[in-house]
Amino acid sequence: MNGPALTHRTENGRDEPVLVWRLPEPVLAISSAVLGGGIGPCGWVINGTVPMSYDRDDPADHLAGIAAGLGLSGPGVGLLTGVDVSEVVATQDTGVRLWATVGLGVPIRAAAPAETITPYVGTVNVVAWVPVRLSAGALVNAVATITEAKAQAIRDLGWDATGTPTDAVCVLCPFLENEEEYAGPRSTWGARLARAAHQAVLSGRSAPQPR
């Protein structure tokens, strides 16, 4: 799987960057994204920058419009973030490829006591490619593994946090006959995902943060 292309769109007088993965053939995806979330076929992925003041109540429709404007059709995954996606960090580990846009302007602890949190779109977005077919259970496990590695990196950076209110993950793999059943952090492919995600978040923290 090739990395994303960087393009731009104009919205409300602003020139906003967008990362676009145009996949040569459909793959299997699991995602927590607002557009294309769940498990299913995927032909493209976009990760677009929006202002930190973003408050639209129709982000899925917004992303669908961005995708259509880029000539994308069919099933895909759309992500949004308040960071400049041109600062994407790419890592890899023995066949695994991973891209992260890292915004830690609104760090939180997932199980913090109830409190009012303004969900600005700082966001750590992760898109990962695994070159083997993962079973449904392994896909779920892969998302958990990436999330654990992200939280580890955030703690290693000195933050008393596990992520932001709007983090999203997308894991892609090919449609092949033989399935890998495991993607936990000590499995072959899960360990590679974990290392790639950990390194991406550590590296991304040095990039410019949310505007």
N, C-alpha and C positions, 0 to 999 in steps of 0.2 A: 504494500500500500504506500502510495506516494504521500508526501506532505501536502499541506494546504497551500492554495494560491491566495495572495493578498489582493483584495480589490477594495473599492470604496463606493459608498452611496451618499446621496445628498438628502438630508432630512432637516426640515425647519432651519434651513440656511446653514447647516453644519455639514462638513465633510467627514463622514464616519467610516472607519475601516471595517472590513468584514473578511474573515478567513473562510475559504470555501474548499472543501474536500469534494471533488467530483470523482466518484468511484467508477472504474471502468465496467464493473458488473455488480449486481446487487450482492450485498453481504448480509450477515445476521448481526443485529444490533440489540443491545440492552442499554436503556438510557433513563435517567431521571429528568430529562429535559421537558420543558413545558410543551414543546412541539416534537412529536415523534417519540414520546416517552413510552416505556414498556419494552417488550421484546417483540421483534419482528424484522422483516426485510428492510434494508436501507440502501438507497442509491446515492445519497449525498449528505453532507453535514455542513452547517454554517455556524460560525461563532461571531456575533456582531457586537461592536461597541455601541453603547447608549450613554447619554448623560447621567451623572450621578443623581440628578433630579428626576429621573425616569419614574413616571407614576401611571403609565397606561394600565388599564384594567383588562386589556385584550392582548397580552404578549404573544399568545399562540397565533392569533390572526395577524399581528404585526410581523412575526417571523415568516408566516406563510406569504405575506406580501413581499418581504425582502427576497425570499427564495424565488418567487415568480419573477421578480424584477431581474434576477440573475439567470433566468432561463431554466431554472430547476423545476422538475416535475416528478410525480410519483412519490413514494414514501421516502422520508428523510428525517433528519434530526436538526433542530434549531436551538441554539443557545444564545444568551445575551449576557453582557457584562459591562460594568462601569470602567474597566481598564482598557487601555489601548491594545487591541489584539495584535497590532503589528509587533508588539514585544513578546510574542509567543515564545515559549521555551520548548525545545524539542530534545527528547532523550530517547535512548534505546538500550535494550539489554537482550542480547542473544535471540533475536527474532522479534521481540516485542518493540513496537514503536509507540511513543506517547508524546502528546503535545498538551501543554498547560498554559493558560493565561491566569496569572496569579495576582489577585487583589485582596489584600488583607486590611483594608481600611476600616472594616467593621467586624473585627474578630469576636467570636462568641464561644462559650462552652456549651456543648449540645444539651447537657443536663443541668444547666445553671438554674438557680431558683427563678420562679416566675418573675418577670420584669418586663417593662416596656422596651422593645427594641425596634428602632426604625429600620426596616429592611432595605437599606440602600443596596444598589446593585454593584457592590465591590466585586465579590465573587471569585472563587477558584473554580474554573472550568477545566475539565480534563477529558480529552479524547484519546483513546488508546486502541491499538491494533494488535491482535494476537493472531499469528498465522496458522493456527489450528482451530478446528471446530470445537467449541465449548458446548457442553450440555446446558439445558436451562438452569439447572442447579449451579453449575460452574460459572455461568454468566452472572448469576446473583452473587456468588462468592467473589467473583472478580471485582464487582462494584464495592463490596465490603472491604476487600483487600486494599484497593486503591484508596478508599476512605481512611482506613487505618494508617496507611503509609503517609497520607497527607497530614493527618493529625499528628503523627510522629514528627514530621518535618516542622510543623508549626511549633510544637513544643521544643524541638531542637533549636529553633530560632529564638527561643526565649519568651514566646507568647503563652500566656495562661489561657489557651483557647484550643478549639478543635477544628474550627472552620469559620465560615460566615453564614448568615441566614439564607443565602441564595446559591450555594455551591451546586454544581451539576456535574454528572459523569456520563460518559458515553463510551462503551466498549464494543468494538467491532471484531468480527471473526468471519472466516469464509464458510460458505455452505459446502461442507465435505461430509462424507459418509461416516467416518469414524469419529466418535466424540471423546473429548477429554472430560472426565467426570469431576475433576477437582481444580480449583483455582484459589485455594487458601494460601496464606503467606509462606507456608512451607512446602507447597506443591511446586512442581517444575515451573509451570507458567505463572502461577500466582507470585512466586518469589521474584520472578523477573518483572512482573507488573509492579510489585511493591518497590523494588529498587529504582525502577524508572520513575515512578510517581514521586518517591521521596526526593530524588535528585532534582526533578523538575520544580517542585515547590521550593526547595532550598535555593535553586538558581534563580527562580522567578522573583523571589523576595527582593533581589537587588535591582529589579527592573522598576521603571517609574510606576508609581501607585495611582489609585483612582483619582480622577480629575475633579 
